[in-house]
Amino acid sequence: MKTGMIRILLAFGLCLGLSAQEPSPEDATCLGCHGERSMSKTDGKGREVSLFVDWKVYQNSIHAGNGCISCHADLASGDHPGEKPVQPASCSACHEEAQGSYDRSVHGRLRKAGKTEAASCGACHGTHDIQPRSDPSSPVSRANQTATCAKCHGDIVKEYEESSHGQAVARGVREAPSCIDCHNEHQIEDLRGASPRKISEQVCSHCHGSSRLNSKFGLPDNRVSTFQESYHGLAARLGSTEAANCASCHGYHRILPSTDPRSLVHPANLVQTCGKCHPGAGERFVAGKIHLDPSDQNTTGERINRWTRLSYLSLIYLVIGGMVVHNLIGWWRKAQKARLDPDRTVVRMNLLARIQHATLALSFIWLVISGFALVWPDSWLGWMVGNNEAFRRISHRIAAVTMMALGLAHVVFVAFTKDGRRFVKDMWPERKDLYDVLRYFGHMLRPGTVPAPRFKRFGYAEKAEYWAVVWGTLVMGATGMMLWAKVWITQWLPRWWVDIATTIHLYEAILATLAIIIWHFYFVIFDPDVYPINWAWLDGRMNRDHYAHEHPLDIQEDEADSEEAESADTEEETEPPAGKS
């Protein structure tokens, strides 16, 4: 029973296979001309170009089953191609991402500039005989890449084939880099004009920074790290465009081990190699190691260098560590003294305000850390959060929801409580704030001439920060929700809305972070009037003398209110009872 069923299935599959070999009526119309081997044309440079299509070869390609007009879409109308110029086959209809990468490549830019001899899709992949990269017969398979590139870059490929990399590829070493491993697959880059940092950190380090590969092939495991710590590496990381990179010393394509006399880093060639950037370099100049690892102790100089390094590291830890301990103890004692000041009697922040402030601070800090870790995953902030992208994303959203919930709670507070309405009234911008800003600069620049500004409960600095927080919460909340629900948003709005929201979200975050560091931290910590710290954020209290100095108009209003209350009480006590004179 099973054998019979298998035979039926095989027969059915064979029939399908045979039927697939037959062209459709539309394709048969095309093959009426293009099936002739003599079919050709003369291009603009007088060269004869074959227009023959071998249907059997095409049916064995990866595109078998696709009709002619699926690639030659300009012929879909049925017009005879002789009546109008035929456009090249459109690969972007199915391979949009690859086409976009190609357009940004050196080949794509050259063709866009009118250099028709630059490589096209068909020049590398073939035309009607395209096979997947995994197929050994494909022109872009690992074994055939060099031959394909050699059609245009013959001299370069010859140098590559002589190199350690090219010889390893020829031996069938799977991990050895081929052309596209360094130059990319579709977005082909001309690395001769690339920055030194790009060469060292994005090209060579893919392999030479891998402990697994270095161990497998017996290569030193510290070549990338020792270069990055060298003068050349540090200069490249700081943006130098002239610093030597890996290719500057080892070459671009004919890379050979230092034991090979043809190698640029062979001892006999170092004077010439180093002399390209260091004119006059002699034997002594090139005698040292470029990839210097202080842990090596093979020579007297290396041992002395190691002990010098250890001595300085010990000195740095001892001196700087002692300074940190000294200053932390002093700061803490001064901060505690300021907190225990008996004159800290003015209640600046009640318990509710302190809870709101703490929640805002914690959610904002985590939003900054997790958000920047998502944008720059390889930064030190990314290291703090960890390598789990899902944790970064989910925790960022939790912090965002927390901040938005706090914003709604604050709206309820200012709308439905007496203290909240008074808070907004005192925070509302006035014309006086503008005059206070001008008076501040005048007083600081000419203290003996211009009097200092006199503030009410909140000065212009506090008002500016409060309304900046309100604005930032609204903007970050709105754009953040758009990014969270970007799939749903694009059902109603164009995609560029999401792109703009992404830009606003990032740069508003940068603006808010810098504002908090430069503005808020100054007034809370570094302002000489409150240093080492203003403890109001913890227990809500401030020194009365300092408060009277910073907010004299508020003190005057309180005193006036107290006098009015006392006067009213006195009048009530002296007023005779009703009915008596």
Backbone torsions as a table, in degrees:
resi	resn	phi	psi	omega
1	MET	NA	-48.9	179.9
2	LYS	-63.4	-41.3	-179.9
3	THR	-62.7	-41.0	179.0
4	GLY	-63.9	-41.6	179.0
5	MET	-64.2	-41.2	178.5
6	ILE	-61.3	-42.3	179.0
7	ARG	-62.3	-40.7	179.5
8	ILE	-62.6	-44.4	-179.6
9	LEU	-64.2	-40.6	178.7
10	LEU	-63.9	-42.1	179.8
11	ALA	-64.4	-41.3	178.5
12	PHE	-63.4	-42.7	178.4
13	GLY	-63.9	-37.9	178.6
14	LEU	-64.4	-40.6	177.5
15	CYS	-62.2	-43.1	178.2
16	LEU	-62.0	-41.2	-179.8
17	GLY	-63.6	-41.7	179.8
18	LEU	-66.0	-40.4	-178.6
19	SER	-67.2	-29.6	-178.7
20	ALA	-69.3	-20.7	179.6
21	GLN	-74.8	-20.0	-175.9
22	GLU	-85.9	129.6	179.6
23	PRO	-69.6	151.2	175.1
24	SER	-69.6	164.2	178.4
25	PRO	-54.8	-39.6	179.5
26	GLU	-65.0	-45.1	179.2
27	ASP	-67.6	-35.0	178.5
28	ALA	-62.9	-35.0	177.0
29	THR	-62.0	-43.1	178.4
30	CYS	-64.8	-43.2	-177.7
31	LEU	-69.1	-14.7	176.8
32	GLY	-57.1	-31.9	175.9
33	CYS	-104.9	-48.4	-173.5
34	HIS	-77.8	-5.7	173.0
35	GLY	-81.2	-7.4	178.1
36	GLU	-87.2	128.2	-178.3
37	ARG	-63.8	-24.0	-178.0
38	SER	-81.4	-6.9	-177.3
39	MET	-65.3	121.9	-179.1
40	SER	-158.6	174.5	175.4
41	LYS	-148.4	168.0	176.7
42	THR	-107.9	126.1	-178.1
43	ASP	-80.7	-176.2	-176.2
44	GLY	-64.7	-18.6	-180.0
45	LYS	-101.6	13.0	177.1
46	GLY	81.1	11.5	-179.8
47	ARG	-92.0	140.4	178.7
48	GLU	-82.1	126.7	-178.0
49	VAL	-117.8	125.8	-179.9
50	SER	-72.3	139.1	176.1
51	LEU	-113.6	14.3	-178.8
52	PHE	-75.3	136.7	176.3
53	VAL	-120.9	117.0	177.3
54	ASP	-84.5	107.3	-174.5
55	TRP	-61.8	-36.9	178.6
56	LYS	-64.9	-42.3	177.9
57	VAL	-63.8	-42.7	-179.8
58	TYR	-62.8	-39.0	-179.4
59	GLN	-68.3	-18.9	176.4
60	ASN	-92.6	0.3	-179.9
61	SER	-87.2	173.5	-179.9
62	ILE	-68.9	-18.9	-179.1
63	HIS	-94.3	8.8	179.0
64	ALA	-55.1	133.1	-175.9
65	GLY	102.5	-22.7	174.7
66	ASN	-80.0	133.6	176.9
67	GLY	-76.0	166.1	-177.4
68	CYS	-57.7	-46.1	-173.8
69	ILE	-75.5	-7.1	174.5
70	SER	-66.9	-28.4	175.3
71	CYS	-101.5	-40.4	178.9
72	HIS	-94.3	68.8	-171.8
73	ALA	-65.6	-24.0	-178.8
74	ASP	-70.1	-10.7	178.8
75	LEU	-98.3	6.0	-176.5
76	ALA	-63.9	-24.9	-179.1
77	SER	-70.4	-15.9	179.8
78	GLY	93.0	-1.0	177.7
79	ASP	-64.9	142.3	178.4
80	HIS	-66.0	133.5	-177.0
81	PRO	-60.8	-23.2	179.1
82	GLY	-68.7	-18.0	-177.7
83	GLU	-83.7	-12.7	178.9
84	LYS	-155.0	156.7	178.5
85	PRO	-62.2	136.3	179.3
86	VAL	-90.0	128.7	-179.9
87	GLN	-80.4	150.7	175.7
88	PRO	-59.5	157.0	179.3
89	ALA	-57.1	137.0	-178.8
90	SER	-92.7	108.9	178.9
91	CYS	-84.1	-23.9	-173.9
92	SER	-66.3	-21.6	-179.2
93	ALA	-59.5	-34.1	178.8
94	CYS	-109.8	-28.6	-174.7
95	HIS	-115.5	59.5	-174.0
96	GLU	-63.0	-45.0	-178.2
97	GLU	-64.6	-45.5	178.6
98	ALA	-63.3	-38.7	178.1
99	GLN	-63.4	-41.6	177.8
100	GLY	-61.6	-41.2	176.8
101	SER	-64.7	-42.5	178.7
102	TYR	-61.5	-41.5	-179.8
103	ASP	-59.8	-30.1	179.6
104	ARG	-86.9	-7.2	-177.4
105	SER	-78.5	169.3	177.8
106	VAL	-63.2	-34.7	177.8
107	HIS	-66.7	-47.0	-178.9
108	GLY	-63.1	-40.6	179.6
109	ARG	-66.6	-36.3	178.1
110	LEU	-66.5	-43.6	179.2
111	ARG	-65.9	-36.6	177.0
112	LYS	-64.6	-30.2	178.9
113	ALA	-82.6	2.0	177.2
114	GLY	100.6	2.9	179.1
115	LYS	-84.0	86.2	-174.9
116	THR	-67.8	-16.8	179.5
117	GLU	-79.0	-10.5	177.3
118	ALA	-64.9	150.4	-174.6
119	ALA	-61.3	133.7	174.4
120	SER	-106.1	-178.4	177.8
121	CYS	-57.7	-47.8	-177.8
122	GLY	-65.7	-29.7	-179.7
123	ALA	-62.3	-31.4	-179.3
124	CYS	-98.9	-43.1	-173.4
125	HIS	-91.7	-15.9	-172.6
126	GLY	96.4	-176.5	-177.2
127	THR	-117.3	-81.0	-178.2
128	HIS	-94.7	-0.3	-177.9
129	ASP	-116.9	27.6	-173.7
130	ILE	-65.0	131.7	177.5
131	GLN	-122.4	154.7	177.6
132	PRO	-63.2	157.3	-177.5
133	ARG	-59.4	-28.7	-179.2
134	SER	-72.4	-16.8	179.9
135	ASP	-76.9	126.3	-179.3
136	PRO	-58.4	-24.1	-178.9
137	SER	-83.3	-9.6	-178.1
138	SER	-67.7	138.8	177.6
139	PRO	-64.0	-20.3	-179.9
140	VAL	-104.2	10.0	173.3
141	SER	-64.6	162.3	-176.3
142	ARG	-58.6	-38.5	-177.7
143	ALA	-72.7	-24.5	-173.5
144	ASN	-107.4	-1.2	-176.7
145	GLN	-58.2	-46.6	-177.6
146	THR	-62.3	-40.0	179.0
147	ALA	-65.0	-37.9	178.8
148	THR	-66.5	-46.6	179.3
149	CYS	-66.8	-29.1	-178.3
150	ALA	-66.5	-19.6	178.8
151	LYS	-59.3	-30.2	177.3
152	CYS	-114.1	-28.9	-173.8
153	HIS	-118.1	53.4	-173.8
154	GLY	-59.8	-47.1	-177.8
155	ASP	-64.5	-40.9	179.8
156	ILE	-66.3	-43.5	179.3
157	VAL	-62.2	-37.4	177.5
158	LYS	-60.7	-43.0	176.9
159	GLU	-63.3	-42.7	-179.9
160	TYR	-62.0	-42.3	-178.7
161	GLU	-63.8	-24.3	176.8
162	GLU	-82.5	-14.4	-174.9
163	SER	-78.9	170.9	176.2
164	SER	-62.6	-38.6	180.0
165	HIS	-64.9	-49.1	-178.2
166	GLY	-63.3	-39.5	178.9
167	GLN	-66.1	-36.6	179.1
168	ALA	-68.1	-41.3	176.5
169	VAL	-61.4	-41.7	179.2
170	ALA	-63.4	-30.7	178.1
171	ARG	-79.6	-6.4	179.8
172	GLY	89.1	17.9	177.8
173	VAL	-71.6	115.0	-173.1
174	ARG	-64.7	-35.3	-176.2
175	GLU	-81.5	-10.1	-177.1
176	ALA	-68.3	139.2	-176.5
177	PRO	-74.9	131.6	172.7
178	SER	-99.2	-171.6	-175.9
179	CYS	-56.1	-50.2	-173.5
180	ILE	-74.0	-17.0	177.0
181	ASP	-65.8	-30.8	178.7
182	CYS	-98.3	-37.1	-174.9
183	HIS	-97.2	-0.8	-176.0
184	ASN	78.7	166.6	-171.7
185	GLU	-83.4	-60.9	179.3
186	HIS	-105.2	-38.7	177.0
187	GLN	-83.3	66.2	-177.1
188	ILE	-61.1	128.0	-178.6
189	GLU	-111.7	143.0	170.9
190	ASP	-90.3	99.1	-171.4
191	LEU	-76.8	-4.9	179.8
192	ARG	-65.9	-26.1	177.9
193	GLY	-103.7	8.7	-178.3
194	ALA	-74.4	158.3	179.4
195	SER	-69.0	151.4	177.5
196	PRO	-56.0	-38.0	-178.8
197	ARG	-65.4	-39.2	179.8
198	LYS	-62.9	-44.0	-179.3
199	ILE	-60.2	-49.0	-173.3
200	SER	-75.8	-37.8	-172.3
201	GLU	-96.5	-23.6	-175.3
202	GLN	-114.5	-15.3	-178.4
203	VAL	-110.2	-68.0	-174.3
204	CYS	-69.4	-33.9	-175.0
205	SER	-69.1	-17.2	178.6
206	HIS	-56.7	-39.3	-179.7
207	CYS	-100.0	-49.5	-173.1
208	HIS	-76.3	-8.2	172.6
209	GLY	-95.1	0.5	-178.9
210	SER	-91.0	118.0	178.4
211	SER	-63.8	-35.0	-179.2
212	ARG	-63.6	-48.4	-179.1
213	LEU	-67.5	-42.0	179.3
214	ASN	-61.2	-40.6	179.2
215	SER	-67.5	-41.8	-177.8
216	LYS	-63.1	-39.3	-174.9
217	PHE	-104.4	10.3	175.3
218	GLY	67.6	32.4	179.9
219	LEU	-97.2	151.3	176.6
220	PRO	-57.9	140.1	-174.6
221	ASP	-90.6	1.0	-172.7
222	ASN	-118.0	15.5	-173.9
223	ARG	-66.7	-40.5	-180.0
224	VAL	-71.3	-47.6	-177.0
225	SER	-64.9	-40.8	-179.7
226	THR	-70.5	-31.3	174.4
227	PHE	-68.1	-44.4	-179.4
228	GLN	-61.8	-30.3	179.5
229	GLU	-87.5	-6.5	178.8
230	SER	-80.0	172.1	177.4
231	TYR	-59.0	-43.3	-179.9
232	HIS	-60.6	-46.7	-178.2
233	GLY	-65.2	-43.3	179.3
234	LEU	-64.1	-41.1	178.8
235	ALA	-63.6	-40.6	178.5
236	ALA	-64.4	-41.9	-179.8
237	ARG	-66.5	-25.6	178.6
238	LEU	-88.4	4.2	172.9
239	GLY	102.2	6.5	179.9
240	SER	-65.9	135.3	177.3
241	THR	-98.0	-3.2	-177.9
242	GLU	-109.2	-11.9	-178.3
243	ALA	-64.3	146.8	179.4
244	ALA	-67.6	137.9	174.3
245	ASN	-114.4	-173.2	-178.0
246	CYS	-55.9	-46.9	-177.2
247	ALA	-67.8	-26.8	-179.6
248	SER	-60.0	-34.9	-177.9
249	CYS	-99.7	-41.0	-174.0
250	HIS	-91.9	-14.5	-176.1
251	GLY	94.4	169.7	-178.2
252	TYR	-93.8	-48.7	-173.5
253	HIS	-116.6	-43.1	179.9
254	ARG	-90.2	67.8	-179.4
255	ILE	-85.3	124.7	-175.6
256	LEU	-130.9	155.2	177.5
257	PRO	-65.0	155.9	-176.4
258	SER	-64.4	-16.2	178.4
259	THR	-80.0	-14.3	-179.5
260	ASP	-82.3	125.8	-179.3
261	PRO	-58.4	-22.1	179.2
262	ARG	-81.9	-12.4	-176.5
263	SER	-69.0	142.5	177.8
264	LEU	-66.4	-22.3	-179.4
265	VAL	-104.7	13.6	170.9
266	HIS	-65.2	140.3	-177.2
267	PRO	-49.2	-34.5	-178.9
268	ALA	-72.2	-17.2	-176.1
269	ASN	-108.7	-1.5	-173.7
270	LEU	-65.6	-37.5	179.8
271	VAL	-58.9	-44.3	-180.0
272	GLN	-69.7	-41.7	-179.0
273	THR	-64.6	-49.8	179.8
274	CYS	-68.3	-29.6	-178.8
275	GLY	-66.7	-17.4	177.3
276	LYS	-61.1	-34.3	178.9
277	CYS	-108.4	-22.2	-177.6
278	HIS	-122.5	78.6	-179.6
279	PRO	-56.5	134.8	-179.6
280	GLY	91.1	0.7	179.2
281	ALA	-61.8	132.9	-178.7
282	GLY	-114.6	-168.3	-176.6
283	GLU	-62.6	-39.1	-179.7
284	ARG	-68.3	-34.8	-179.3
285	PHE	-63.2	-39.4	-175.5
286	VAL	-92.2	3.7	-175.4
287	ALA	-74.3	-26.4	-178.8
288	GLY	-76.9	175.0	178.7
289	LYS	-90.7	137.8	175.4
290	ILE	-79.9	-48.8	175.8
291	HIS	-85.3	74.7	-174.2
292	LEU	-83.6	119.8	176.4
293	ASP	-109.6	112.8	-177.6
294	PRO	-59.6	-18.7	179.9
295	SER	-75.4	-17.5	177.1
296	ASP	-68.8	139.9	-179.3
297	GLN	-134.3	39.7	-175.0
298	ASN	-79.7	-28.7	-177.7
299	THR	-123.3	167.7	179.0
300	THR	-60.5	-44.9	179.6
301	GLY	-60.5	-41.0	179.3
302	GLU	-66.6	-37.3	178.1
303	ARG	-67.4	-42.0	178.0
304	ILE	-63.8	-41.8	179.0
305	ASN	-62.3	-39.3	179.4
306	ARG	-64.9	-46.3	-179.5
307	TRP	-67.5	-33.2	174.5
308	THR	-63.0	-44.1	179.0
309	ARG	-62.2	-47.1	-179.9
310	LEU	-62.9	-37.9	179.3
311	SER	-63.6	-44.2	-180.0
312	TYR	-69.1	-38.1	176.9
313	LEU	-61.6	-42.9	177.5
314	SER	-62.2	-42.6	179.0
315	LEU	-63.6	-41.0	179.5
316	ILE	-63.1	-48.5	179.7
317	TYR	-60.3	-42.7	-177.2
318	LEU	-67.6	-50.1	-175.7
319	VAL	-70.2	-53.2	-177.5
320	ILE	-66.9	-40.4	176.8
321	GLY	-60.7	-42.8	176.6
322	GLY	-61.8	-40.8	177.5
323	MET	-62.3	-43.6	-179.9
324	VAL	-62.5	-46.4	179.7
325	VAL	-62.1	-45.2	179.1
326	HIS	-57.3	-48.2	-175.9
327	ASN	-73.1	-34.7	178.2
328	LEU	-65.3	-42.1	178.2
329	ILE	-62.7	-45.6	179.0
330	GLY	-62.5	-44.4	-179.8
331	TRP	-62.6	-43.5	-177.4
332	TRP	-64.9	-43.3	179.3
333	ARG	-63.9	-43.3	178.5
334	LYS	-65.3	-38.9	178.7
335	ALA	-65.5	-40.6	178.2
336	GLN	-66.1	-39.3	177.0
337	LYS	-61.7	-42.3	178.5
338	ALA	-65.0	-37.0	-179.6
339	ARG	-69.8	-35.1	-177.7
340	LEU	-88.0	7.9	178.9
341	ASP	-59.1	121.5	-176.7
342	PRO	-66.2	-15.9	-178.4
343	ASP	-88.0	5.9	177.0
344	ARG	-80.0	81.3	-172.6
345	THR	-114.9	-13.8	-178.2
346	VAL	-83.1	121.4	177.9
347	VAL	-82.0	106.9	-178.5
348	ARG	-91.3	-35.8	-179.1
349	MET	-136.0	122.9	175.4
350	ASN	-78.7	179.7	-175.2
351	LEU	-60.6	-42.5	-179.9
352	LEU	-62.2	-42.5	179.4
353	ALA	-64.1	-38.2	-180.0
354	ARG	-69.2	-36.2	177.0
355	ILE	-65.9	-44.5	177.0
356	GLN	-59.4	-44.4	-178.6
357	HIS	-64.1	-43.7	-179.5
358	ALA	-65.0	-43.1	178.7
359	THR	-63.5	-42.7	177.8
360	LEU	-61.6	-44.9	-177.7
361	ALA	-63.5	-47.6	-177.4
362	LEU	-65.2	-44.7	179.9
363	SER	-66.1	-39.0	179.5
364	PHE	-64.8	-44.5	-178.9
365	ILE	-60.3	-44.8	-179.4
366	TRP	-70.2	-34.5	175.3
367	LEU	-60.2	-41.9	179.2
368	VAL	-64.0	-49.3	-176.2
369	ILE	-65.0	-52.4	-176.9
370	SER	-69.1	-36.5	-179.9
371	GLY	-66.0	-48.3	178.3
372	PHE	-68.0	-28.7	175.3
373	ALA	-66.5	-32.8	176.0
374	LEU	-70.3	-38.2	-178.7
375	VAL	-75.5	-42.4	-179.6
376	TRP	-122.3	78.7	-173.2
377	PRO	-64.4	-22.2	-178.1
378	ASP	-92.9	2.6	-179.0
379	SER	-79.8	174.4	177.8
380	TRP	-65.9	-26.9	174.3
381	LEU	-66.7	-39.5	174.7
382	GLY	-61.1	-38.4	177.0
383	TRP	-63.8	-38.5	179.4
384	MET	-62.8	-41.8	-176.7
385	VAL	-78.1	-29.8	-177.0
386	GLY	107.1	172.3	-174.6
387	ASN	-88.6	-2.6	-178.1
388	ASN	-81.7	106.5	-178.2
389	GLU	-64.4	-36.7	179.7
390	ALA	-62.6	-40.6	178.1
391	PHE	-63.3	-42.6	178.4
392	ARG	-59.4	-47.1	-175.7
393	ARG	-67.5	-48.3	-176.3
394	ILE	-67.7	-44.6	179.7
395	SER	-64.8	-34.4	176.0
396	HIS	-62.4	-41.6	-179.9
397	ARG	-70.9	-35.8	176.6
398	ILE	-62.4	-45.5	177.8
399	ALA	-62.5	-37.6	179.3
400	ALA	-65.4	-44.3	178.5
401	VAL	-63.2	-39.1	177.5
402	THR	-60.2	-45.8	179.9
403	MET	-65.3	-40.9	179.3
404	MET	-67.3	-37.1	176.0
405	ALA	-64.2	-39.2	175.9
406	LEU	-63.2	-39.2	177.0
407	GLY	-61.4	-42.2	177.8
408	LEU	-65.3	-40.0	177.4
409	ALA	-62.7	-37.7	178.1
410	HIS	-66.9	-37.7	176.4
411	VAL	-60.4	-44.1	177.4
412	VAL	-61.5	-41.8	-179.3
413	PHE	-60.7	-47.7	-176.6
414	VAL	-77.0	-20.0	-177.0
415	ALA	-90.6	-30.8	-169.4
416	PHE	-122.4	6.1	177.1
417	THR	-124.2	150.4	179.6
418	LYS	-64.2	-43.2	179.1
419	ASP	-63.9	-37.1	-179.8
420	GLY	-66.2	-43.8	178.9
421	ARG	-64.9	-38.9	176.7
422	ARG	-65.6	-37.2	178.9
423	PHE	-59.9	-48.8	-179.6
424	VAL	-64.6	-39.6	178.3
425	LYS	-60.3	-43.8	180.0
426	ASP	-71.4	-27.3	179.8
427	MET	-84.9	-11.5	-173.9
428	TRP	-66.9	131.8	-179.2
429	PRO	-61.9	143.2	178.2
430	GLU	-128.6	164.8	175.7
431	ARG	-62.8	-31.0	179.2
432	LYS	-58.5	-31.5	-179.3
433	ASP	-61.9	-39.2	177.8
434	LEU	-64.3	-43.3	177.5
435	TYR	-63.8	-36.4	178.9
436	ASP	-64.3	-38.2	177.4
437	VAL	-61.7	-48.4	179.5
438	LEU	-63.2	-40.0	-179.8
439	ARG	-67.7	-33.9	177.7
440	TYR	-60.4	-50.8	-180.0
441	PHE	-63.3	-40.9	178.2
442	GLY	-62.2	-42.0	-179.8
443	HIS	-67.5	-40.5	-178.8
444	MET	-70.9	-34.5	-180.0
445	LEU	-84.8	-31.0	179.7
446	ARG	-135.8	72.4	-172.8
447	PRO	-63.0	-26.4	-179.1
448	GLY	-85.7	-7.5	-175.4
449	THR	-110.7	-46.7	-176.7
450	VAL	-101.6	126.3	179.1
451	PRO	-70.4	155.2	179.5
452	ALA	-70.6	148.3	177.3
453	PRO	-66.5	149.1	179.5
454	ARG	-113.8	121.2	-172.6
455	PHE	-101.3	155.3	169.9
456	LYS	-85.5	-147.0	-178.9
457	ARG	-59.1	-38.8	178.4
458	PHE	-129.5	131.4	176.0
459	GLY	-87.7	-180.0	-177.2
460	TYR	-62.7	-33.5	-179.1
461	ALA	-65.1	-44.2	179.8
462	GLU	-69.0	-39.0	177.1
463	LYS	-63.2	-45.4	-179.9
464	ALA	-60.0	-41.9	-179.1
465	GLU	-68.3	-42.2	-179.5
466	TYR	-61.2	-50.2	-178.1
467	TRP	-70.6	-26.0	172.7
468	ALA	-65.8	-39.9	176.6
469	VAL	-64.0	-43.0	177.5
470	VAL	-59.6	-49.5	179.5
471	TRP	-60.6	-48.4	-178.2
472	GLY	-61.9	-39.2	179.2
473	THR	-64.4	-42.2	178.7
474	LEU	-64.4	-48.2	-177.2
475	VAL	-66.3	-48.3	-178.7
476	MET	-66.7	-36.8	177.6
477	GLY	-64.8	-45.4	-178.8
478	ALA	-65.6	-49.9	-179.3
479	THR	-67.9	-35.9	177.5
480	GLY	-63.3	-40.5	177.2
481	MET	-66.0	-35.2	176.8
482	MET	-64.3	-41.2	179.5
483	LEU	-71.0	-34.0	178.0
484	TRP	-64.9	-41.4	-177.4
485	ALA	-111.5	41.4	-174.0
486	LYS	-65.1	-31.6	177.7
487	VAL	-65.1	-45.4	179.1
488	TRP	-67.0	-39.1	-178.8
489	ILE	-60.8	-41.6	-177.3
490	THR	-70.2	-8.1	171.9
491	GLN	-76.2	-18.7	-176.9
492	TRP	-116.9	-28.7	-175.8
493	LEU	-126.5	156.1	175.7
494	PRO	-61.3	155.1	-177.7
495	ARG	-59.6	-28.7	-177.2
496	TRP	-65.7	-19.8	173.1
497	TRP	-61.9	-41.5	178.4
498	VAL	-66.7	-40.4	178.8
499	ASP	-62.4	-42.9	178.4
500	ILE	-66.5	-40.1	177.0
501	ALA	-60.9	-38.3	177.3
502	THR	-62.0	-45.2	179.4
503	THR	-63.1	-47.3	-179.7
504	ILE	-62.1	-43.4	-178.1
505	HIS	-61.0	-42.9	-178.8
506	LEU	-67.8	-50.2	-173.5
507	TYR	-76.2	-27.9	172.1
508	GLU	-66.6	-36.4	176.7
509	ALA	-64.3	-43.4	178.0
510	ILE	-63.2	-44.3	179.5
511	LEU	-60.9	-46.6	-178.6
512	ALA	-64.3	-41.9	-179.4
513	THR	-63.3	-47.4	179.3
514	LEU	-64.5	-38.0	179.0
515	ALA	-63.2	-42.0	179.1
516	ILE	-64.2	-44.7	-178.5
517	ILE	-65.9	-46.3	-172.9
518	ILE	-83.0	-37.2	-174.2
519	TRP	-94.7	-60.4	-173.7
520	HIS	-66.5	-46.7	-178.7
521	PHE	-62.8	-32.3	177.9
522	TYR	-62.8	-50.4	-176.0
523	PHE	-70.6	-23.5	-177.8
524	VAL	-92.7	-31.1	-173.1
525	ILE	-121.3	-53.9	-166.4
526	PHE	-90.7	-12.4	175.9
527	ASP	-60.8	123.3	-178.6
528	PRO	-54.3	-26.3	-179.4
529	ASP	-70.6	-22.2	-177.6
530	VAL	-118.8	-10.1	-176.2
531	TYR	-56.7	138.1	14.6
532	PRO	-85.9	-15.2	176.7
533	ILE	-169.2	148.3	173.5
534	ASN	-89.9	112.8	-173.7
535	TRP	-80.5	1.3	-177.0
536	ALA	-59.6	-28.2	179.9
537	TRP	-67.0	-20.8	-177.3
538	LEU	-96.5	-50.4	-178.2
539	ASP	-117.7	1.7	173.6
540	GLY	80.5	2.1	-172.3
541	ARG	-108.4	149.9	177.0
542	MET	-130.7	156.5	174.1
543	ASN	-65.0	131.5	-174.6
544	ARG	-63.7	-39.8	179.6
545	ASP	-64.6	-42.4	178.4
546	HIS	-64.7	-40.5	179.2
547	TYR	-65.7	-39.1	178.1
548	ALA	-65.6	-30.9	177.3
549	HIS	-73.1	-40.1	-176.8
550	GLU	-82.1	-35.4	-174.2
551	HIS	-130.9	61.3	-175.8
552	PRO	-63.9	-34.4	-178.7
553	LEU	-67.6	-33.0	176.5
554	ASP	-68.5	-39.5	176.7
555	ILE	-62.0	-43.3	179.4
556	GLN	-62.2	-41.6	178.5
557	GLU	-63.3	-41.1	178.1
558	ASP	-63.3	-43.6	179.7
559	GLU	-64.9	-39.4	178.1
560	ALA	-64.1	-41.5	178.0
561	ASP	-63.3	-39.0	179.4
562	SER	-65.9	-41.7	178.5
563	GLU	-63.3	-41.5	178.1
564	GLU	-63.3	-39.7	178.9
565	ALA	-65.9	-43.3	178.3
566	GLU	-63.5	-41.2	179.1
567	SER	-63.3	-39.4	178.7
568	ALA	-65.8	-39.7	178.7
569	ASP	-64.9	-39.7	179.5
570	THR	-64.3	-42.7	179.0
571	GLU	-63.1	-37.6	178.3
572	GLU	-66.8	-36.2	-179.7
573	GLU	-71.3	-36.0	-176.5
574	THR	-87.8	-12.9	-178.2
575	GLU	-71.3	127.5	-178.9
576	PRO	-66.6	153.7	178.9
577	PRO	-61.2	153.7	-179.4
578	ALA	-60.0	134.6	178.5
579	GLY	92.1	-4.6	178.9
580	LYS	-115.2	149.0	179.5
581	SER	-114.3	NA	NA
